[in-house]
Structures are given as structure tokens and as C-alpha cells.
């Protein structure tokens, strides 16, 4: 099934980098949640990610 949306177009590495930067910048919790949901959907469990 094709997923539509900007987050689904990002590579795994770029998605993780985006999440880390968003946390550093204290961006909106809703935005962080969207990224977390995409990370969970992809089953990306990087040692550096602290969800």
C-alpha cells in the first residue's frame, strides 16, 4: 500500500535525524508524535532514538 505524505518519503536515516532535531528544537508535540508514529510504523529501532 502506497503511503502519502512527506514523512513517508524520507529515508530511515533522515527520519531519525529529523526526529532528533525536532526534539532539540522543542518543536510541537503533535509534530513529534507524527514522526514517532512513522518510526513505529517502519519498525525503526535505533540505539540513538529515545522515544
C-alpha positions, 0 to 999 in steps of 0.5 A, a space after each residue: 500500500 502506497 503511503 502519502 505524505 512527506 514523512 513517508 518519503 524520507 529515508 530511515 536515516 533522515 527520519 531519525 535525524 529529523 526526529 532528533 532535531 525536532 526534539 532539540 528544537 522543542 518543536 510541537 508535540 503533535 509534530 513529534 508524535 507524527 514522526 514517532 508514529 512513522 518510526 513505529 510504523 517502519 519498525 525503526 529501532 535505533 540505539 540513538 532514538 529515545 522515544 
